[in-house]
Amino acid sequence: MVGKFADAAARAVKAGFDTIQLHGAHGYLIHQFHSPGINKRDDEFGRDKAKFGVEVIKAVKAVLPPDMPLLMRVSAIEYAEYAYGLDHMLEVARAYRDAGVDMFDVSTGGEGGPAVKGKPGNYPGYQVPFARALKDALGVPVSAVGMLDDPELAEHVVASGDADLAVIGRAMLRNPYWAIDALRRLDGTTDLVATAYERGYHGHR
Ligand SMILES: Cc1cc2nc3c(=O)[nH]c(=O)nc-3n(C[C@H](O)[C@H](O)[C@H](O)COP(=O)(O)O)c2cc1C
């Protein structure tokens, strides 16, 4: 499985992608290994919950060009009955950072089953404190995600130093021109507009 991750990353690099993000959140395989509530193995991959993820990171890093950053999405906390808390994730993420992760994309939950523990309300920026916590504890760049739809909120997340990037999901499903609209609102510019669309913004009379 470790080799398959590396092969997939090598294919993505060959296909021209600018970066690779490993999915270590939301119940995907790497998350399953580092979750004490899910990983009940009694071998070395069970005794060291970060071992599988560390091996994947090292194998993937080895096939990336030296200047290509490796990103990783993690769930800072789980919500299930067996949930791990932030301290566990910080320990795991420290091992992932040391193995080669350059930036963490900080989400939460997704391990499956009913959410019964510690789920923050669904309000704008609800996961930002977790991004800040990883950044402060590990001294590593982070991206924040979760209802950052308002460009001014997204700007605050980055400008305040809570995170280094704001990630936009559902707002871009609703409006694929979210980035252009945000730039217009914050800077008054339309720098991202494709040439063919410029008349939609300037001189259209
Ligand atoms: C239709 C849909 C599919 C998603 N699929 C994934 C996924 O495959 N992997 C993942 O990490 N997150 C997935 N997400 C979660 C988003 O990446 C993001 O973390 C979440 O929507 C919160 O950000 P937002 O409030 O900006 O949408 C999905 C979200 C939506 C709405």
The ligand as an SDF file (V2000), in Angstrom:
LIG
                    3D

 31 33  0  0  0  0  0  0  0  0999 V2000
  -19.8360   17.4990   -2.3650 C   0  0  0  0  0  0  0  0  0  0  0  0
  -18.6780   17.5050   -1.3970 C   0  0  0  0  0  0  0  0  0  0  0  0
  -17.7070   16.5240   -1.4960 C   0  0  0  0  0  0  0  0  0  0  0  0
  -16.6210   16.5060   -0.6320 C   0  0  0  0  0  0  0  0  0  0  0  0
  -15.6610   15.5380   -0.7680 N   0  0  0  0  0  0  0  0  0  0  0  0
  -14.5760   15.5690    0.0100 C   0  0  0  0  0  0  0  0  0  0  0  0
  -13.5270   14.6240   -0.1750 C   0  0  0  0  0  0  0  0  0  0  0  0
  -13.5950   13.7290   -1.0270 O   0  0  0  0  0  0  0  0  0  0  0  0
  -12.4450   14.7150    0.6130 N   0  0  0  0  0  0  0  0  0  0  0  0
  -12.3480   15.6860    1.5600 C   0  0  0  0  0  0  0  0  0  0  0  0
  -11.3370   15.7480    2.2480 O   0  0  0  0  0  0  0  0  0  0  0  0
  -13.3180   16.5730    1.7770 N   0  0  0  0  0  0  0  0  0  0  0  0
  -14.4210   16.5380    1.0140 C   0  0  0  0  0  0  0  0  0  0  0  0
  -15.4050   17.4610    1.2200 N   0  0  0  0  0  0  0  0  0  0  0  0
  -15.2310   18.4450    2.3050 C   0  0  0  0  0  0  0  0  0  0  0  0
  -14.6090   19.7000    1.7470 C   0  0  0  0  0  0  0  0  0  0  0  0
  -13.3090   19.4400    1.2500 O   0  0  0  0  0  0  0  0  0  0  0  0
  -14.5010   20.7730    2.8230 C   0  0  0  0  0  0  0  0  0  0  0  0
  -13.5930   20.3700    3.8200 O   0  0  0  0  0  0  0  0  0  0  0  0
  -15.8430   21.0450    3.4800 C   0  0  0  0  0  0  0  0  0  0  0  0
  -16.8680   21.1720    2.5100 O   0  0  0  0  0  0  0  0  0  0  0  0
  -15.7830   22.3020    4.3530 C   0  0  0  0  0  0  0  0  0  0  0  0
  -15.3930   23.4320    3.6020 O   0  0  0  0  0  0  0  0  0  0  0  0
  -16.5090   24.4410    3.0090 P   0  0  0  0  0  0  0  0  0  0  0  0
  -17.3490   24.9040    4.1540 O   0  0  0  0  0  0  0  0  0  0  0  0
  -15.7080   25.5470    2.3690 O   0  0  0  0  0  0  0  0  0  0  0  0
  -17.3160   23.6810    2.0090 O   0  0  0  0  0  0  0  0  0  0  0  0
  -16.5100   17.4840    0.3700 C   0  0  0  0  0  0  0  0  0  0  0  0
  -17.4910   18.4740    0.4790 C   0  0  0  0  0  0  0  0  0  0  0  0
  -18.5640   18.4800   -0.3800 C   0  0  0  0  0  0  0  0  0  0  0  0
  -19.6150   19.5580   -0.2220 C   0  0  0  0  0  0  0  0  0  0  0  0
  1  2  1  0
  2  3  1  0
  2 30  2  0
  3  4  2  0
  4  5  1  0
  4 28  1  0
  5  6  2  0
  6  7  1  0
  6 13  1  0
  7  8  2  0
  7  9  1  0
  9 10  1  0
 10 11  2  0
 10 12  1  0
 12 13  2  0
 13 14  1  0
 14 15  1  0
 14 28  1  0
 15 16  1  0
 16 17  1  0
 16 18  1  0
 18 19  1  0
 18 20  1  0
 20 21  1  0
 20 22  1  0
 22 23  1  0
 23 24  1  0
 24 25  2  0
 24 26  1  0
 24 27  1  0
 28 29  2  0
 29 30  1  0
 30 31  1  0
M  END
$$$$
